[in-house]
Amino acid sequence: MIGIPSCPREIRWELRAEPGVTAECRAVVRERLAEWDLHDLIDDVAIVVTELVANALVHGAAPVRLALGTAPDTVTGSVADGGAGWPRLRQAGAESEHGRGLRIVAALTDAWGVVPLPAGPGKTIWFTRTRVPAEGHRGE
């Protein structure tokens, strides 16, 4: 991963298409969310980032970029790649090894979507995930 200058509550990387880069992304996401005191979101966001990065590396094209940011109680993220293909939700059978990635993303996020890159082929898949209020803190 190559770090790109960012602000304190946002980080960005350009990813190498190498074995192990998804594990590296997962570790960095875990570390950053812990620094941001969003411990309860670490597991879900790490899984979402892993799915999106893996899809971009397998089905997309360079450059692949990962961004992660936070506002109070919310994490936003995106993975952009230069591939012309467009992601879609698939129906995966019980024995299928592939086809569940975007369903996992949909299940673990509050919202997600895909937008084309402004210039040339490619797309950005974005997501948001909000911290669930602790019991008794919902303003009831």
N, C-alpha and C positions, 0 to 999 in steps of 0.2 A: 504494500500500500504506500502510496505517496501522499503525504499530508499537503493540504492546500491551506494557505493562510485563512483563518476564520476568526470569529469573535468568541467571547467566553461562553456563550450559550448556544453556539452552533459550530459544528465541525464538518469538514468536507475532505474527501479523499478521492484520488484517482486510483483505480485498482488494476493491479497486474493480473493478466490471465494466466495464473500459475496454480498448481495444486497447493492446497493449504490456505489460499487467500480467504475462503469463506470462514475457516476457523479463526484466522487472524482478525477478520471483521467482527466476528462474534465476541472475541476477547476484548477488543477495543470498545465495542458497544457496551459490554458489561461494565468495563472500567469507567467509561464516561458517565453512564447512568448512575453508578454508585457515587461518583464525584458530584453529580447534580442532585443527589439525595432522592432519587426516584427508584429505590430498591425494589418496590413492589411491581415495577414495570419491567425489570431487567429480563426475566425469563421470556416473557411474551415478545418483547421488542427484539431480543436476540434471535428468536425463532423467525420472526417476520423478516428481519434483515438477512438471515441466512437463506431463506426461501427466495427472496428477491434477487440477491446477489448471485445465487446459483443459477436462477433462470436467466439472468442477464449474461452470465458467462457461457451458458450452454446454448441459449437460443438467440442471443443478441450479437452485437459486434462492438469492438473497441471504438472509442474509449468508453469504459464503464466507470461511472462516478457514484459515490455514496455520500449522502448528506444526512445529518442528524441534528435536530435542534430542539430547544425546549422553551416553553413559556410556563408560568405556574401550573403545575399539575398536568401538563400535556407534553407529549413527545410527538414531534413531526419528523418524518423521514422520507427519503426518496432515493431511488436507484435509477440512473439514466444510462442508456446505452445507445450506440449508433446503428443498431440493427433495424431493418425495415419491417420485420415481423411484429405483429400486434398480439399481446397476451390475451388469453381468454380462459374463462372458467371451463373446466372439463369435467365430465363424469368419469370417475375412475372406479373400476370394478374392485372387488375385495382382493383379488390376486394381482392387480396392477401395481407395478413398481413406480410409476410416474403418474402425473396428472392431478395431484392434490395440492400443489403449492399455493395457487391463488385462493383455494378454498380455506387453507390454513390462514393465509393473510386476512381473508374476510372474517374468519372466526375470531382472530386475535386483535383486530383493530376496530376503532369506532367508525372509520371511513377510509376508503382507499379509491384510487382511480388512476387513469392513464391519460397523459396528454402528450401530443407530439412535440418534439424538439422544435424550436423556432426556425432553425435553418437546417435544411437537409433531412436525410432519413434519421429515424431514431425516435425514442420516446422516453418519458419519465414516468415511472410508477411511484406514486406518493401514498403516504398513509399518515393517519393520526391515531394516537392512543391516549386516552385521558385516564388519570388515576381515579379509581373508584373511592368515593368518600368512606371513611371508617364508619362503622356502625355507631349510631348515636350522634353523628355529625352532619346529618342531612338537613338540618334546619327544621326538624319536626317538632 
